[in-house]
Amino acid sequence: MKFLPLAAALALAAGPAAAQTAPGSVARPVAQVNTTQSGQPILLPQGPVQVTVTETSVPAGGAITPHKHPFPRYAYVLEGALKVTNLDTGTVTMLKAGDFAVEARDQWHSAEPLNGQGAKLLVIDQTPPGQVNMVRKTP
């Protein structure tokens, strides 16, 4: 009888582990990168970091006007396809639904949806608390 509490504790501990390996659960790696789209190392802000997650929609015929990011920005394409043009390097990158990108840091770039369709992105910024991560280029 003195083993009953131990058996109960083991059964409770095994519950979460069993749930993590349940049949049908799939973890599919999306990306593993250590540089931005333009080859820069990914450098995080020093000190406390604020994470901001935004869903960005670009309508068909629309565009994301020239801008740059002083801090790390990550984008996952949820829908559609985009052509991203780095205005500093001249590099053009095509992204489609399911693609992940670490955007260039402190380099001017723009984007436009492709194929006559809009695009939707999940964007993640890492900034010092209270800082914004998009600087728009003025004409």
N, C-alpha and C positions, 0 to 999 in steps of 0.2 A: 504494500500500500504506500510505502514511502516513495516509490518511484512514480506514483500517479501525478504529483505536481510537476515533476521533471518532464514526464510524457506530455502533459498539457502545455507546458511552456514550449517544448519543441514543436508541437503541433501548431501553436499560434505563430511561432517564428517561421515555420515553413509556409504558412498561408501567403504572405506577400511574395516570397520567392516563387511559389507555384504560379501566382498570378502573372509574374513577369515573363514566364516562359510558356504561357498558355498557347495552345495550338492556334494558328491563324495570326499571331502577332508577328509583325515584320518591321525591322528597322533597316531602312534603305539609306546608305550614305548618299548625300546629295553633292557634297564638295569637301575638299580638304586643300586649302591653299595657304601660301605664306607670303604672297605678294599681291599688289593691286593689279587691275587690268593693264596698267602701264609698266608693271615690273617693279614698283616701289615696295620696300619692306612694309609690313603692316605694323605700325607703331601706335600703341594706345596712349591716351592722355595720362599724365602723371597725377597721382592723387585720386580722390573719389571720382567715380564715373557715373553719369546718368545714362540710362538706356532708354531710347525713344523708338517705338515701333509705329510705323505709319503705313497705311494702305494708300497707294498712289494710283490714280486712274488717268490714262492719257487717251482722249477720244480719237477715233479715226480722223485723220487729217490734222490732228493737233501736234504739239511738240513740247518737249521739255527744253526751255530756252537755255542759252549758255549760262553756266554756273560752275562753281567749284566748292569743295568741302575742306574745311580746315582740320577736320577730325575724321576718324574712320566711319565709313558708310558701307553697308552691305545691302544688296538687293537680290530678291528672289522673284523671278517672273512667274506670276500666277496664271496669267492669261495673255494670249497674243504673242507678238514678236516685236523687237525693237532694234533699230540701228543706232548705236552709240558712237559718236564722233568725238575724239579727243582733239580739241582745237590747238593744243600746245604741241602734240607729237604728230598729228595727222593720222593716227591710228583709228581704224574703224572696226568695231566689234559688233557682231550680230548675236542677239540673245533671243531665245524663244521660251515658251512656257516650260518650267522645270529647270531652267538654268539659274545658276547662282553667280553673283559677281561681287568682288570687292572693288568699289569704285576708286578711281584715281584721286589722290589727295593733293589739294592745292594746284590742280591743273584744270583749265577751262574745258568743259565738255558739254555736249548737248545730246538729245535723243529724240527719235521720232518713231512712231509705230509703223509697222510694215503691213503689206498685203491688204490695204484698205480697211483694216480692222483696228480697233483700239487695243490698248494693252493695260494690264493691271499688275502692279508690283507690290511686294511686301518689303518695306525699307526699314532697316535697323541702323540707328545712329548711336555712337558711343562718344559722349562729350563730357567735359566738366559740367557739373550741375548748373543749370540755367543758361548754358551757351547754345546758340543755334549752329546748325551745321550746313547751311546753304548760303553762299554768297552769290547773288545774281550779277551778271556782267552788265554794266551800264553802257549804252551806246556811245 
